[in-house]
Amino acid sequence: MNLEEIEAKARESVNPSAISKRSGTSGMTLRERFRRVMQYQTVDRIPNFEFGYWDETLPLWHEQGLPREIDNEAKAYDYFGIENWGVAPIDLGLRPGFPGALIEETDEYVIAVDGNKATYKINKKGFKSIPHYIDFGLKTRADWEEFKERLQPGPEGRYPDNWDEIAAAYNQRDYPLAVPVGSMIGVPRNWIGFENIALMCYDDPELLEEIVETLCVVVETTIERALRDVEFDFAAGWEDICFNSGPVISPSIYRAIVMPRYRRIADLCNRHGVHVIWTDCDGNLKPIADILLDGGFNCLFPAEVRGGTDPVELREKYGKRQLIQGGVDKHKLAGTFREIEEEMERLLPVVEEGGFIPHVDHRVPADVPLANYKYYLKLKREMFRAGVKEPQCEL
């Protein structure tokens, strides 16, 4: 789940009566399986989680035999027998967001301003999963004051009006549920820009630390109510600050500015019985993996293999200190069946050790054939003993 999905869930209306059980089986529930895997305990079957699809993937699969009514992620998960977890609808972002605006639209592209005051361009043709950002709204201390006004601490306005009903329903669930823990650097990067935030580390580190501290206080003062009301299974953050060569800011600055805030958030979660904490970050996390662990963020997601974050290497280095979710190289799914088998065989020892819920290490690209994806899911059920939810299709 990326930032946009977490924010969308935080803003959507939740009907407590719709918070239904997802396991639908006797024996262990999906929630119990998740908790046991993350504690290196034995399970009958591991959770069968996945991480979505490119916008272009399902339409291309329609041409390869996927029923046309399977046109979104939720329907695809049901169709393929994929299980899922939830995230509580708590808003940790700008309140309110800045007004968006359409600047230009042609047959080829759209240029617009989003709720973070960032100007972006999206191509209408070809693969367009990542917008190209042109300009950013946070450039000066005066700009920061505008943002800071929208980051008032405390839970006021950040919970649904019917939160008490929602919380009561959550406490009857049988699937894993996350408390959101926001973002310390990834969101500011969206406000400031990639190059600009890298320069800010040296040009104005005091401002960067003030931004990080403000976001940390928003998280602390907002989620405490939820932690009192609901027994959560894990905490979920979002960063996306790493590339194949490492993070956008240096590990030393990350340790000095970000890690103490992670520690405070992790300690708050731990006091309320939440001991699995991940942050969603693609790319090569190895330069900051020790820092995340020292900050109490003990689970890596989605462990992007070609980005430099390989579950096998992580397990060799960290042993059972490190939990992992993801870690199946998505590029292998575009190859031969034998290449898919080799990837699964490579990961099998880590799966068997526990502390690892394998799935594709980011959204499934459009160059993965439907037959390959189904074969991968079949192997996962057979080799990894993943999932109890029956698919609607033959794998």
Secondary structure as a PSIPRED ss2 file (coil, helix, strand):
# PSIPRED VFORMAT (PSIPRED V4.0)

   1 M C   1.000  0.000  0.000
   2 N C   1.000  0.000  0.000
   3 L H   0.000  1.000  0.000
   4 E H   0.000  1.000  0.000
   5 E H   0.000  1.000  0.000
   6 I H   0.000  1.000  0.000
   7 E H   0.000  1.000  0.000
   8 A H   0.000  1.000  0.000
   9 K H   0.000  1.000  0.000
  10 A H   0.000  1.000  0.000
  11 R H   0.000  1.000  0.000
  12 E C   1.000  0.000  0.000
  13 S C   1.000  0.000  0.000
  14 V C   1.000  0.000  0.000
  15 N C   1.000  0.000  0.000
  16 P H   0.000  1.000  0.000
  17 S H   0.000  1.000  0.000
  18 A H   0.000  1.000  0.000
  19 I C   1.000  0.000  0.000
  20 S C   1.000  0.000  0.000
  21 K C   1.000  0.000  0.000
  22 R C   1.000  0.000  0.000
  23 S C   1.000  0.000  0.000
  24 G C   1.000  0.000  0.000
  25 T C   1.000  0.000  0.000
  26 S C   1.000  0.000  0.000
  27 G C   1.000  0.000  0.000
  28 M C   1.000  0.000  0.000
  29 T C   1.000  0.000  0.000
  30 L H   0.000  1.000  0.000
  31 R H   0.000  1.000  0.000
  32 E H   0.000  1.000  0.000
  33 R H   0.000  1.000  0.000
  34 F H   0.000  1.000  0.000
  35 R H   0.000  1.000  0.000
  36 R H   0.000  1.000  0.000
  37 V H   0.000  1.000  0.000
  38 M C   1.000  0.000  0.000
  39 Q C   1.000  0.000  0.000
  40 Y C   1.000  0.000  0.000
  41 Q C   1.000  0.000  0.000
  42 T C   1.000  0.000  0.000
  43 V C   1.000  0.000  0.000
  44 D C   1.000  0.000  0.000
  45 R C   1.000  0.000  0.000
  46 I E   0.000  0.000  1.000
  47 P C   1.000  0.000  0.000
  48 N C   1.000  0.000  0.000
  49 F C   1.000  0.000  0.000
  50 E C   1.000  0.000  0.000
  51 F C   1.000  0.000  0.000
  52 G C   1.000  0.000  0.000
  53 Y E   0.000  0.000  1.000
  54 W C   1.000  0.000  0.000
  55 D C   1.000  0.000  0.000
  56 E C   1.000  0.000  0.000
  57 T H   0.000  1.000  0.000
  58 L H   0.000  1.000  0.000
  59 P H   0.000  1.000  0.000
  60 L H   0.000  1.000  0.000
  61 W H   0.000  1.000  0.000
  62 H H   0.000  1.000  0.000
  63 E C   1.000  0.000  0.000
  64 Q C   1.000  0.000  0.000
  65 G C   1.000  0.000  0.000
  66 L C   1.000  0.000  0.000
  67 P C   1.000  0.000  0.000
  68 R C   1.000  0.000  0.000
  69 E C   1.000  0.000  0.000
  70 I C   1.000  0.000  0.000
  71 D C   1.000  0.000  0.000
  72 N C   1.000  0.000  0.000
  73 E H   0.000  1.000  0.000
  74 A H   0.000  1.000  0.000
  75 K H   0.000  1.000  0.000
  76 A H   0.000  1.000  0.000
  77 Y H   0.000  1.000  0.000
  78 D H   0.000  1.000  0.000
  79 Y H   0.000  1.000  0.000
  80 F H   0.000  1.000  0.000
  81 G C   1.000  0.000  0.000
  82 I C   1.000  0.000  0.000
  83 E C   1.000  0.000  0.000
  84 N C   1.000  0.000  0.000
  85 W C   1.000  0.000  0.000
  86 G E   0.000  0.000  1.000
  87 V E   0.000  0.000  1.000
  88 A C   1.000  0.000  0.000
  89 P C   1.000  0.000  0.000
  90 I C   1.000  0.000  0.000
  91 D C   1.000  0.000  0.000
  92 L C   1.000  0.000  0.000
  93 G C   1.000  0.000  0.000
  94 L C   1.000  0.000  0.000
  95 R C   1.000  0.000  0.000
  96 P C   1.000  0.000  0.000
  97 G C   1.000  0.000  0.000
  98 F C   1.000  0.000  0.000
  99 P C   1.000  0.000  0.000
 100 G C   1.000  0.000  0.000
 101 A E   0.000  0.000  1.000
 102 L E   0.000  0.000  1.000
 103 I E   0.000  0.000  1.000
 104 E E   0.000  0.000  1.000
 105 E E   0.000  0.000  1.000
 106 T C   1.000  0.000  0.000
 107 D C   1.000  0.000  0.000
 108 E C   1.000  0.000  0.000
 109 Y E   0.000  0.000  1.000
 110 V E   0.000  0.000  1.000
 111 I E   0.000  0.000  1.000
 112 A E   0.000  0.000  1.000
 113 V E   0.000  0.000  1.000
 114 D C   1.000  0.000  0.000
 115 G C   1.000  0.000  0.000
 116 N C   1.000  0.000  0.000
 117 K C   1.000  0.000  0.000
 118 A C   1.000  0.000  0.000
 119 T E   0.000  0.000  1.000
 120 Y E   0.000  0.000  1.000
 121 K E   0.000  0.000  1.000
 122 I E   0.000  0.000  1.000
 123 N E   0.000  0.000  1.000
 124 K C   1.000  0.000  0.000
 125 K C   1.000  0.000  0.000
 126 G C   1.000  0.000  0.000
 127 F C   1.000  0.000  0.000
 128 K C   1.000  0.000  0.000
 129 S C   1.000  0.000  0.000
 130 I C   1.000  0.000  0.000
 131 P C   1.000  0.000  0.000
 132 H E   0.000  0.000  1.000
 133 Y E   0.000  0.000  1.000
 134 I E   0.000  0.000  1.000
 135 D E   0.000  0.000  1.000
 136 F C   1.000  0.000  0.000
 137 G C   1.000  0.000  0.000
 138 L C   1.000  0.000  0.000
 139 K C   1.000  0.000  0.000
 140 T C   1.000  0.000  0.000
 141 R H   0.000  1.000  0.000
 142 A H   0.000  1.000  0.000
 143 D H   0.000  1.000  0.000
 144 W H   0.000  1.000  0.000
 145 E H   0.000  1.000  0.000
 146 E H   0.000  1.000  0.000
 147 F H   0.000  1.000  0.000
 148 K H   0.000  1.000  0.000
 149 E C   1.000  0.000  0.000
 150 R C   1.000  0.000  0.000
 151 L C   1.000  0.000  0.000
 152 Q C   1.000  0.000  0.000
 153 P C   1.000  0.000  0.000
 154 G C   1.000  0.000  0.000
 155 P C   1.000  0.000  0.000
 156 E C   1.000  0.000  0.000
 157 G C   1.000  0.000  0.000
 158 R C   1.000  0.000  0.000
 159 Y C   1.000  0.000  0.000
 160 P C   1.000  0.000  0.000
 161 D C   1.000  0.000  0.000
 162 N C   1.000  0.000  0.000
 163 W H   0.000  1.000  0.000
 164 D H   0.000  1.000  0.000
 165 E H   0.000  1.000  0.000
 166 I H   0.000  1.000  0.000
 167 A H   0.000  1.000  0.000
 168 A H   0.000  1.000  0.000
 169 A H   0.000  1.000  0.000
 170 Y H   0.000  1.000  0.000
 171 N C   1.000  0.000  0.000
 172 Q C   1.000  0.000  0.000
 173 R C   1.000  0.000  0.000
 174 D C   1.000  0.000  0.000
 175 Y C   1.000  0.000  0.000
 176 P C   1.000  0.000  0.000
 177 L E   0.000  0.000  1.000
 178 A E   0.000  0.000  1.000
 179 V E   0.000  0.000  1.000
 180 P E   0.000  0.000  1.000
 181 V C   1.000  0.000  0.000
 182 G C   1.000  0.000  0.000
 183 S C   1.000  0.000  0.000
 184 M C   1.000  0.000  0.000
 185 I C   1.000  0.000  0.000
 186 G H   0.000  1.000  0.000
 187 V H   0.000  1.000  0.000
 188 P H   0.000  1.000  0.000
 189 R H   0.000  1.000  0.000
 190 N H   0.000  1.000  0.000
 191 W H   0.000  1.000  0.000
 192 I H   0.000  1.000  0.000
 193 G C   1.000  0.000  0.000
 194 F H   0.000  1.000  0.000
 195 E H   0.000  1.000  0.000
 196 N H   0.000  1.000  0.000
 197 I H   0.000  1.000  0.000
 198 A H   0.000  1.000  0.000
 199 L H   0.000  1.000  0.000
 200 M H   0.000  1.000  0.000
 201 C H   0.000  1.000  0.000
 202 Y H   0.000  1.000  0.000
 203 D H   0.000  1.000  0.000
 204 D C   1.000  0.000  0.000
 205 P H   0.000  1.000  0.000
 206 E H   0.000  1.000  0.000
 207 L H   0.000  1.000  0.000
 208 L H   0.000  1.000  0.000
 209 E H   0.000  1.000  0.000
 210 E H   0.000  1.000  0.000
 211 I H   0.000  1.000  0.000
 212 V H   0.000  1.000  0.000
 213 E H   0.000  1.000  0.000
 214 T H   0.000  1.000  0.000
 215 L H   0.000  1.000  0.000
 216 C H   0.000  1.000  0.000
 217 V H   0.000  1.000  0.000
 218 V H   0.000  1.000  0.000
 219 V H   0.000  1.000  0.000
 220 E H   0.000  1.000  0.000
 221 T H   0.000  1.000  0.000
 222 T H   0.000  1.000  0.000
 223 I H   0.000  1.000  0.000
 224 E H   0.000  1.000  0.000
 225 R H   0.000  1.000  0.000
 226 A H   0.000  1.000  0.000
 227 L H   0.000  1.000  0.000
 228 R H   0.000  1.000  0.000
 229 D H   0.000  1.000  0.000
 230 V C   1.000  0.000  0.000
 231 E C   1.000  0.000  0.000
 232 F C   1.000  0.000  0.000
 233 D C   1.000  0.000  0.000
 234 F E   0.000  0.000  1.000
 235 A E   0.000  0.000  1.000
 236 A E   0.000  0.000  1.000
 237 G E   0.000  0.000  1.000
 238 W E   0.000  0.000  1.000
 239 E C   1.000  0.000  0.000
 240 D C   1.000  0.000  0.000
 241 I C   1.000  0.000  0.000
 242 C E   0.000  0.000  1.000
 243 F E   0.000  0.000  1.000
 244 N C   1.000  0.000  0.000
 245 S C   1.000  0.000  0.000
 246 G E   0.000  0.000  1.000
 247 P E   0.000  0.000  1.000
 248 V C   1.000  0.000  0.000
 249 I C   1.000  0.000  0.000
 250 S C   1.000  0.000  0.000
 251 P H   0.000  1.000  0.000
 252 S H   0.000  1.000  0.000
 253 I H   0.000  1.000  0.000
 254 Y H   0.000  1.000  0.000
 255 R H   0.000  1.000  0.000
 256 A H   0.000  1.000  0.000
 257 I H   0.000  1.000  0.000
 258 V H   0.000  1.000  0.000
 259 M H   0.000  1.000  0.000
 260 P H   0.000  1.000  0.000
 261 R H   0.000  1.000  0.000
 262 Y H   0.000  1.000  0.000
 263 R H   0.000  1.000  0.000
 264 R H   0.000  1.000  0.000
 265 I H   0.000  1.000  0.000
 266 A H   0.000  1.000  0.000
 267 D H   0.000  1.000  0.000
 268 L H   0.000  1.000  0.000
 269 C H   0.000  1.000  0.000
 270 N H   0.000  1.000  0.000
 271 R H   0.000  1.000  0.000
 272 H C   1.000  0.000  0.000
 273 G C   1.000  0.000  0.000
 274 V C   1.000  0.000  0.000
 275 H C   1.000  0.000  0.000
 276 V C   1.000  0.000  0.000
 277 I E   0.000  0.000  1.000
 278 W E   0.000  0.000  1.000
 279 T E   0.000  0.000  1.000
 280 D E   0.000  0.000  1.000
 281 C C   1.000  0.000  0.000
 282 D C   1.000  0.000  0.000
 283 G C   1.000  0.000  0.000
 284 N C   1.000  0.000  0.000
 285 L C   1.000  0.000  0.000
 286 K H   0.000  1.000  0.000
 287 P H   0.000  1.000  0.000
 288 I H   0.000  1.000  0.000
 289 A H   0.000  1.000  0.000
 290 D H   0.000  1.000  0.000
 291 I H   0.000  1.000  0.000
 292 L H   0.000  1.000  0.000
 293 L H   0.000  1.000  0.000
 294 D H   0.000  1.000  0.000
 295 G C   1.000  0.000  0.000
 296 G C   1.000  0.000  0.000
 297 F C   1.000  0.000  0.000
 298 N C   1.000  0.000  0.000
 299 C E   0.000  0.000  1.000
 300 L E   0.000  0.000  1.000
 301 F E   0.000  0.000  1.000
 302 P C   1.000  0.000  0.000
 303 A C   1.000  0.000  0.000
 304 E C   1.000  0.000  0.000
 305 V C   1.000  0.000  0.000
 306 R C   1.000  0.000  0.000
 307 G C   1.000  0.000  0.000
 308 G C   1.000  0.000  0.000
 309 T C   1.000  0.000  0.000
 310 D C   1.000  0.000  0.000
 311 P H   0.000  1.000  0.000
 312 V H   0.000  1.000  0.000
 313 E H   0.000  1.000  0.000
 314 L H   0.000  1.000  0.000
 315 R H   0.000  1.000  0.000
 316 E H   0.000  1.000  0.000
 317 K H   0.000  1.000  0.000
 318 Y H   0.000  1.000  0.000
 319 G H   0.000  1.000  0.000
 320 K H   0.000  1.000  0.000
 321 R H   0.000  1.000  0.000
 322 Q C   1.000  0.000  0.000
 323 L E   0.000  0.000  1.000
 324 I E   0.000  0.000  1.000
 325 Q E   0.000  0.000  1.000
 326 G E   0.000  0.000  1.000
 327 G E   0.000  0.000  1.000
 328 V E   0.000  0.000  1.000
 329 D C   1.000  0.000  0.000
 330 K H   0.000  1.000  0.000
 331 H H   0.000  1.000  0.000
 332 K H   0.000  1.000  0.000
 333 L H   0.000  1.000  0.000
 334 A H   0.000  1.000  0.000
 335 G C   1.000  0.000  0.000
 336 T C   1.000  0.000  0.000
 337 F H   0.000  1.000  0.000
 338 R H   0.000  1.000  0.000
 339 E H   0.000  1.000  0.000
 340 I H   0.000  1.000  0.000
 341 E H   0.000  1.000  0.000
 342 E H   0.000  1.000  0.000
 343 E H   0.000  1.000  0.000
 344 M H   0.000  1.000  0.000
 345 E H   0.000  1.000  0.000
 346 R H   0.000  1.000  0.000
 347 L H   0.000  1.000  0.000
 348 L H   0.000  1.000  0.000
 349 P H   0.000  1.000  0.000
 350 V H   0.000  1.000  0.000
 351 V H   0.000  1.000  0.000
 352 E H   0.000  1.000  0.000
 353 E H   0.000  1.000  0.000
 354 G C   1.000  0.000  0.000
 355 G C   1.000  0.000  0.000
 356 F E   0.000  0.000  1.000
 357 I E   0.000  0.000  1.000
 358 P E   0.000  0.000  1.000
 359 H E   0.000  0.000  1.000
 360 V E   0.000  0.000  1.000
 361 D C   1.000  0.000  0.000
 362 H C   1.000  0.000  0.000
 363 R C   1.000  0.000  0.000
 364 V E   0.000  0.000  1.000
 365 P C   1.000  0.000  0.000
 366 A C   1.000  0.000  0.000
 367 D C   1.000  0.000  0.000
 368 V C   1.000  0.000  0.000
 369 P C   1.000  0.000  0.000
 370 L H   0.000  1.000  0.000
 371 A H   0.000  1.000  0.000
 372 N H   0.000  1.000  0.000
 373 Y H   0.000  1.000  0.000
 374 K H   0.000  1.000  0.000
 375 Y H   0.000  1.000  0.000
 376 Y H   0.000  1.000  0.000
 377 L H   0.000  1.000  0.000
 378 K H   0.000  1.000  0.000
 379 L H   0.000  1.000  0.000
 380 K H   0.000  1.000  0.000
 381 R H   0.000  1.000  0.000
 382 E H   0.000  1.000  0.000
 383 M H   0.000  1.000  0.000
 384 F C   1.000  0.000  0.000
 385 R C   1.000  0.000  0.000
 386 A E   0.000  0.000  1.000
 387 G C   1.000  0.000  0.000
 388 V C   1.000  0.000  0.000
 389 K C   1.000  0.000  0.000
 390 E C   1.000  0.000  0.000
 391 P C   1.000  0.000  0.000
 392 Q C   1.000  0.000  0.000
 393 C C   1.000  0.000  0.000
 394 E C   1.000  0.000  0.000
 395 L C   1.000  0.000  0.000
